[in-house]
Amino acid sequence: MRSKGEKGLTLVELVVAFTIMLVLTAMAVPLARAKIRMEHERDYRRALLEVRTAIDKYKDDCDQGYFGAPKAGSDCYPESLDILVSGVKLAQTAEGKKVRFLRHVPRDPFTNSTDWGLRSDQDDPDSTSWGGQNVFDIYTKSDAKAADGTAYAQW
C-alpha cells in the first residue's frame, strides 16, 4: 500500500499492464501479416492483369498487321516486356508513330523488383526457364505460396 505522499506504480500493476500489452500485441501481429499478404496479392493480381492485357493487345494489333510482317518465330507476341513500354512503330504511318502498351513494367510485390519470370508460347506452362522466342506470359520469381497452398508463380 502507498503512503499519502508516494506516487508511482507497484510491481503488480506494472506486471498486469505489460501482460495486457503483450496479449494485445500478440493478437495484432498475425492480423498485420495477413493484411500485408492480402495487399501483396491484390497488387500482384493487378500487375498480372495489366501486363497480360498489354500482351494480348500487342498480339491483337500484330495479328491485324499494324506493325508490318511479324518476326519469324514470335507468333506475334512481343519479344520482351521492354517493347511494351518503349512502343512499336506502326507500319501504315510515314511519320513513324509508335504505339505503347505499358507506361512502365509494374513492380512484382513479392520480389520488390520489375524482374519478372517470362514464358514464351512454346514453353511448358509450368516452366521456370524462358525459351526466349517471345513473351506469352509472366509470373513472379518468388517461391511464396498463397493461403490455399498454391504457388504465386502459378497464378
CYANA upper distance limits for C-alpha pairs under 8 A (distance plus 0.5 A):
  2 ARG  CA      6 GLU  CA      6.52
  2 ARG  CA      7 LYS  CA      8.33
  9 LEU  CA     13 GLU  CA      6.53
  9 LEU  CA     14 LEU  CA      7.01
 10 THR  CA     14 LEU  CA      6.90
 11 LEU  CA     15 VAL  CA      6.69
 12 VAL  CA     16 VAL  CA      6.70
 13 GLU  CA     17 ALA  CA      6.65
 14 LEU  CA     18 PHE  CA      6.61
 15 VAL  CA     19 THR  CA      6.54
 16 VAL  CA     20 ILE  CA      6.75
 17 ALA  CA     21 MET  CA      6.82
 18 PHE  CA     22 LEU  CA      6.52
 19 THR  CA     23 VAL  CA      6.73
 20 ILE  CA     24 LEU  CA      6.77
 21 MET  CA     25 THR  CA      6.57
 22 LEU  CA     26 ALA  CA      6.56
 23 VAL  CA     27 MET  CA      6.83
 24 LEU  CA     28 ALA  CA      6.75
 25 THR  CA     29 VAL  CA      6.77
 26 ALA  CA     30 PRO  CA      8.00
 27 MET  CA     31 LEU  CA      7.54
 28 ALA  CA     32 ALA  CA      6.63
 29 VAL  CA     33 ARG  CA      6.73
 30 PRO  CA     34 ALA  CA      6.61
 31 LEU  CA     35 LYS  CA      6.66
 32 ALA  CA     36 ILE  CA      6.72
 33 ARG  CA     37 ARG  CA      6.66
 34 ALA  CA     38 MET  CA      6.67
 35 LYS  CA     39 GLU  CA      6.71
 36 ILE  CA     40 HIS  CA      6.71
 37 ARG  CA     41 GLU  CA      6.66
 38 MET  CA     42 ARG  CA      6.60
 39 GLU  CA     43 ASP  CA      6.64
 40 HIS  CA     44 TYR  CA      6.45
 40 HIS  CA    109 PRO  CA      6.06
 40 HIS  CA    110 PHE  CA      7.30
 41 GLU  CA     45 ARG  CA      6.61
 41 GLU  CA    109 PRO  CA      8.46
 42 ARG  CA     46 ARG  CA      6.73
 43 ASP  CA     47 ALA  CA      6.63
 43 ASP  CA    109 PRO  CA      6.98
 44 TYR  CA     48 LEU  CA      6.61
 44 TYR  CA    108 ASP  CA      6.98
 44 TYR  CA    109 PRO  CA      6.60
 44 TYR  CA    110 PHE  CA      8.36
 45 ARG  CA     49 LEU  CA      6.61
 46 ARG  CA     50 GLU  CA      6.61
 47 ALA  CA     51 VAL  CA      6.70
 47 ALA  CA    106 PRO  CA      6.35
 47 ALA  CA    107 ARG  CA      7.88
 47 ALA  CA    108 ASP  CA      7.81
 48 LEU  CA     52 ARG  CA      6.37
 48 LEU  CA    138 ILE  CA      7.76
 48 LEU  CA    139 TYR  CA      8.16
 49 LEU  CA     53 THR  CA      6.35
 50 GLU  CA     54 ALA  CA      6.80
 51 VAL  CA     55 ILE  CA      6.67
 51 VAL  CA    102 LEU  CA      8.07
 51 VAL  CA    105 VAL  CA      8.22
 51 VAL  CA    106 PRO  CA      8.29
 51 VAL  CA    138 ILE  CA      8.32
 52 ARG  CA     56 ASP  CA      6.65
 52 ARG  CA    137 ASP  CA      7.18
 52 ARG  CA    138 ILE  CA      8.17
 53 THR  CA     57 LYS  CA      6.63
 54 ALA  CA     58 TYR  CA      6.61
 54 ALA  CA     84 LEU  CA      7.59
 54 ALA  CA    101 PHE  CA      5.83
 54 ALA  CA    102 LEU  CA      7.10
 55 ILE  CA     59 LYS  CA      6.67
 55 ILE  CA     77 TYR  CA      7.46
 55 ILE  CA     78 PRO  CA      7.47
 55 ILE  CA     84 LEU  CA      8.10
 55 ILE  CA    101 PHE  CA      8.44
 55 ILE  CA    135 VAL  CA      8.22
 55 ILE  CA    136 PHE  CA      7.60
 55 ILE  CA    137 ASP  CA      8.40
 56 ASP  CA     60 ASP  CA      6.65
 57 LYS  CA     61 ASP  CA      6.69
 57 LYS  CA    101 PHE  CA      8.02
 58 TYR  CA     62 CYS  CA      6.55
 58 TYR  CA     76 CYS  CA      8.32
 58 TYR  CA     77 TYR  CA      7.35
 58 TYR  CA     78 PRO  CA      7.46
 58 TYR  CA     84 LEU  CA      8.21
 58 TYR  CA    101 PHE  CA      7.66
 59 LYS  CA     63 ASP  CA      6.51
 59 LYS  CA     76 CYS  CA      5.91
 59 LYS  CA     77 TYR  CA      5.81
 59 LYS  CA     78 PRO  CA      7.99
 60 ASP  CA     64 GLN  CA      6.83
 61 ASP  CA     65 GLY  CA      7.00
 61 ASP  CA     66 TYR  CA      6.14
 61 ASP  CA     67 PHE  CA      7.91
 62 CYS  CA     66 TYR  CA      6.20
 62 CYS  CA     67 PHE  CA      6.29
 62 CYS  CA     68 GLY  CA      8.09
 62 CYS  CA     70 PRO  CA      7.47
 62 CYS  CA     76 CYS  CA      6.03
 62 CYS  CA     77 TYR  CA      8.26
 63 ASP  CA     76 CYS  CA      6.86
 65 GLY  CA     69 ALA  CA      7.27
 65 GLY  CA     91 ALA  CA      8.49
 66 TYR  CA     90 LEU  CA      6.12
 66 TYR  CA     91 ALA  CA      6.32
 66 TYR  CA     92 GLN  CA      7.44
 67 PHE  CA     88 VAL  CA      7.55
 67 PHE  CA     89 LYS  CA      6.90
 67 PHE  CA     90 LEU  CA      5.42
 67 PHE  CA     91 ALA  CA      5.40
 67 PHE  CA     92 GLN  CA      8.43
 68 GLY  CA     90 LEU  CA      7.99
 68 GLY  CA     91 ALA  CA      5.71
 70 PRO  CA     74 SER  CA      7.53
 70 PRO  CA     75 ASP  CA      7.84
 70 PRO  CA     76 CYS  CA      6.29
 71 LYS  CA     75 ASP  CA      8.24
 71 LYS  CA     76 CYS  CA      7.87
 73 GLY  CA    133 GLN  CA      6.95
 74 SER  CA     78 PRO  CA      7.68
 74 SER  CA     79 GLU  CA      7.49
 74 SER  CA    133 GLN  CA      6.31
 74 SER  CA    134 ASN  CA      5.89
 75 ASP  CA    134 ASN  CA      8.32
 77 TYR  CA    134 ASN  CA      6.16
 77 TYR  CA    135 VAL  CA      6.54
 77 TYR  CA    136 PHE  CA      6.83
 78 PRO  CA     83 ILE  CA      7.13
 78 PRO  CA     84 LEU  CA      7.75
 78 PRO  CA    134 ASN  CA      6.07
 78 PRO  CA    135 VAL  CA      6.04
 78 PRO  CA    136 PHE  CA      8.20
 79 GLU  CA     83 ILE  CA      7.49
 79 GLU  CA    132 GLY  CA      8.17
 79 GLU  CA    133 GLN  CA      7.22
 79 GLU  CA    134 ASN  CA      4.86
 79 GLU  CA    135 VAL  CA      6.28
 80 SER  CA     84 LEU  CA      7.92
 80 SER  CA    134 ASN  CA      7.07
 80 SER  CA    135 VAL  CA      6.31
 81 LEU  CA     85 VAL  CA      7.37
 81 LEU  CA    105 VAL  CA      7.55
 81 LEU  CA    135 VAL  CA      7.70
 82 ASP  CA     86 SER  CA      6.51
 82 ASP  CA    105 VAL  CA      8.06
 83 ILE  CA     87 GLY  CA      5.99
 83 ILE  CA     88 VAL  CA      7.32
 84 LEU  CA     88 VAL  CA      8.14
 84 LEU  CA    100 ARG  CA      6.39
 84 LEU  CA    101 PHE  CA      5.47
 84 LEU  CA    102 LEU  CA      6.03
 85 VAL  CA    100 ARG  CA      6.31
 85 VAL  CA    101 PHE  CA      6.65
 85 VAL  CA    102 LEU  CA      5.30
 85 VAL  CA    103 ARG  CA      6.16
 85 VAL  CA    104 HIS  CA      6.15
 85 VAL  CA    105 VAL  CA      7.49
 86 SER  CA    100 ARG  CA      6.81
 87 GLY  CA     98 LYS  CA      5.99
 87 GLY  CA     99 VAL  CA      5.55
 87 GLY  CA    100 ARG  CA      4.56
 87 GLY  CA    101 PHE  CA      7.27
 88 VAL  CA     98 LYS  CA      5.55
 88 VAL  CA     99 VAL  CA      5.83
 88 VAL  CA    100 ARG  CA      7.12
 89 LYS  CA     96 GLY  CA      6.13
 89 LYS  CA     97 LYS  CA      6.06
 89 LYS  CA     98 LYS  CA      4.71
 89 LYS  CA     99 VAL  CA      6.89
 90 LEU  CA     96 GLY  CA      6.98
 90 LEU  CA     97 LYS  CA      6.40
 90 LEU  CA     98 LYS  CA      6.43
 90 LEU  CA     99 VAL  CA      7.50
 91 ALA  CA     96 GLY  CA      8.26
 93 THR  CA     97 LYS  CA      6.81
105 VAL  CA    114 THR  CA      6.73
106 PRO  CA    114 THR  CA      6.61
107 ARG  CA    112 ASN  CA      6.60
107 ARG  CA    113 SER  CA      5.71
107 ARG  CA    114 THR  CA      5.09
107 ARG  CA    115 ASP  CA      8.40
108 ASP  CA    112 ASN  CA      5.76
108 ASP  CA    113 SER  CA      5.94
108 ASP  CA    114 THR  CA      6.29
108 ASP  CA    115 ASP  CA      7.94
108 ASP  CA    116 TRP  CA      7.53
108 ASP  CA    140 THR  CA      7.15
109 PRO  CA    113 SER  CA      7.90
110 PHE  CA    140 THR  CA      7.77
110 PHE  CA    142 SER  CA      6.66
110 PHE  CA    144 ALA  CA      8.29
111 THR  CA    140 THR  CA      7.99
111 THR  CA    141 LYS  CA      7.61
111 THR  CA    142 SER  CA      6.63
116 TRP  CA    138 ILE  CA      6.74
116 TRP  CA    139 TYR  CA      6.51
116 TRP  CA    140 THR  CA      6.07
116 TRP  CA    141 LYS  CA      6.84
117 GLY  CA    128 THR  CA      7.70
117 GLY  CA    129 SER  CA      8.37
117 GLY  CA    130 TRP  CA      8.15
117 GLY  CA    138 ILE  CA      5.98
117 GLY  CA    139 TYR  CA      5.50
117 GLY  CA    140 THR  CA      6.21
117 GLY  CA    141 LYS  CA      6.12
118 LEU  CA    128 THR  CA      8.44
118 LEU  CA    129 SER  CA      8.04
118 LEU  CA    130 TRP  CA      6.14
118 LEU  CA    135 VAL  CA      6.73
118 LEU  CA    136 PHE  CA      8.03
118 LEU  CA    137 ASP  CA      6.47
118 LEU  CA    138 ILE  CA      5.14
118 LEU  CA    139 TYR  CA      7.00
119 ARG  CA    123 ASP  CA      6.55
119 ARG  CA    125 PRO  CA      8.18
119 ARG  CA    127 SER  CA      7.80
119 ARG  CA    128 THR  CA      8.23
119 ARG  CA    129 SER  CA      7.78
119 ARG  CA    130 TRP  CA      5.63
119 ARG  CA    131 GLY  CA      7.55
119 ARG  CA    132 GLY  CA      8.42
119 ARG  CA    134 ASN  CA      8.13
119 ARG  CA    135 VAL  CA      6.30
119 ARG  CA    136 PHE  CA      6.16
119 ARG  CA    137 ASP  CA      5.65
119 ARG  CA    138 ILE  CA      6.62
120 SER  CA    130 TRP  CA      6.98
120 SER  CA    131 GLY  CA      6.70
120 SER  CA    132 GLY  CA      7.17
120 SER  CA    133 GLN  CA      6.58
120 SER  CA    134 ASN  CA      5.49
120 SER  CA    135 VAL  CA      5.33
120 SER  CA    136 PHE  CA      5.12
120 SER  CA    137 ASP  CA      7.15
121 ASP  CA    134 ASN  CA      7.63
121 ASP  CA    135 VAL  CA      7.76
121 ASP  CA    136 PHE  CA      5.64
121 ASP  CA    137 ASP  CA      8.30
122 GLN  CA    131 GLY  CA      7.88
122 GLN  CA    133 GLN  CA      8.23
123 ASP  CA    127 SER  CA      6.91
123 ASP  CA    130 TRP  CA      7.45
123 ASP  CA    131 GLY  CA      6.75
126 ASP  CA    154 GLN  CA      7.78
139 TYR  CA    152 TYR  CA      8.20
139 TYR  CA    153 ALA  CA      5.53
139 TYR  CA    154 GLN  CA      7.67
139 TYR  CA    155 TRP  CA      7.91
140 THR  CA    152 TYR  CA      7.20
140 THR  CA    153 ALA  CA      5.55
141 LYS  CA    153 ALA  CA      7.17
142 SER  CA    152 TYR  CA      7.89
142 SER  CA    153 ALA  CA      7.51
143 ASP  CA    151 ALA  CA      7.29
143 ASP  CA    152 TYR  CA      7.91
143 ASP  CA    153 ALA  CA      7.91
144 ALA  CA    151 ALA  CA      6.60
144 ALA  CA    152 TYR  CA      6.79
145 LYS  CA    149 GLY  CA      6.07
145 LYS  CA    150 THR  CA      5.97
145 LYS  CA    151 ALA  CA      4.73
145 LYS  CA    152 TYR  CA      6.08
146 ALA  CA    150 THR  CA      6.00
146 ALA  CA    151 ALA  CA      6.64
146 ALA  CA    152 TYR  CA      6.82
150 THR  CA    154 GLN  CA      7.61
151 ALA  CA    155 TRP  CA      7.80
